[in-house]
Amino acid sequence: MREQNQWRSDQKAKTREILQQIDFIAFTFDISGHNKGCTLDHLNGDYGYIKLKDAINDDWNIYDYETDKLIETFNSIEDIIAGGWKVST
């Protein structure tokens, strides 16, 4: 995957919308059939997720999709986006 500098503005806006509204579908549906939370993509090609409980509590913890280990904790949705993450679409 070619590394990008940042996500498109529409992708950032969708990420803000889904995380601010805690879009239930985004947190409960996964195409793989194994839901862990709201799936995220990173600019470097990594995949992570935010647990529904964390989003409700404004705890912006991102976990590795493969290992379930905590990757990083952010202070806000804007920090998540600035850190290279977006909601998978």
C-alpha positions in Angstrom: 0.0 0.0 0.0 1.3 3.4 -0.9 1.7 5.5 2.2 -0.4 8.7 2.2 0.3 11.9 4.1 -3.3 12.3 5.3 -6.9 11.1 4.6 -9.2 12.9 2.3 -11.4 15.6 3.9 -14.6 13.5 3.3 -13.0 10.5 5.1 -12.0 12.7 8.1 -15.6 14.2 8.2 -17.1 10.7 8.2 -14.7 9.6 11.0 -15.8 12.6 13.1 -19.5 11.9 12.4 -19.3 8.2 13.3 -17.2 8.7 16.5 -19.1 11.7 17.7 -22.5 10.1 17.2 -21.2 6.7 18.3 -22.9 5.2 15.3 -24.2 1.8 16.6 -23.8 0.1 13.3 -20.1 1.1 12.9 -19.5 -0.4 16.4 -21.4 -3.6 16.0 -21.0 -4.7 12.4 -17.8 -6.1 10.8 -17.6 -7.6 7.3 -15.3 -10.4 8.7 -18.1 -11.5 11.0 -15.9 -11.1 14.1 -16.8 -7.7 15.6 -14.5 -6.1 18.1 -15.7 -2.5 17.8 -15.4 0.3 15.3 -12.8 -0.7 12.8 -10.1 1.9 11.9 -7.5 2.2 9.1 -4.2 3.8 9.6 -2.3 5.7 6.9 0.5 3.1 7.1 -1.9 0.2 6.4 -2.4 -1.0 10.0 -5.9 -1.9 11.3 -7.3 -1.1 14.7 -10.5 -0.7 16.5 -12.2 1.3 19.3 -14.5 -0.5 21.7 -18.0 0.7 22.1 -17.7 1.0 25.9 -14.6 3.2 25.4 -16.3 5.5 22.9 -19.3 6.0 25.2 -16.8 7.0 28.0 -14.8 9.2 25.7 -11.8 6.9 26.2 -10.2 7.0 22.8 -8.1 3.8 23.0 -7.2 2.1 19.8 -6.4 -1.6 19.9 -4.6 -3.7 17.3 -7.1 -5.7 15.2 -4.9 -8.8 15.2 -3.5 -8.9 18.7 -6.1 -6.9 20.7 -3.2 -5.1 22.3 -3.6 -1.4 23.1 -1.8 0.6 20.4 -2.3 4.1 21.6 -4.7 6.3 23.6 -5.8 9.7 22.2 -7.4 12.7 24.0 -10.0 13.4 21.3 -11.4 12.4 17.9 -9.3 15.2 16.3 -6.2 13.6 17.8 -7.2 10.2 16.4 -7.4 11.8 12.9 -4.2 13.7 13.3 -2.5 10.4 14.4 -3.3 8.9 11.0 -6.5 7.0 11.8 -9.9 7.0 10.1 -13.0 4.8 10.4 -13.0 2.0 7.9 -15.5 2.4 5.2 
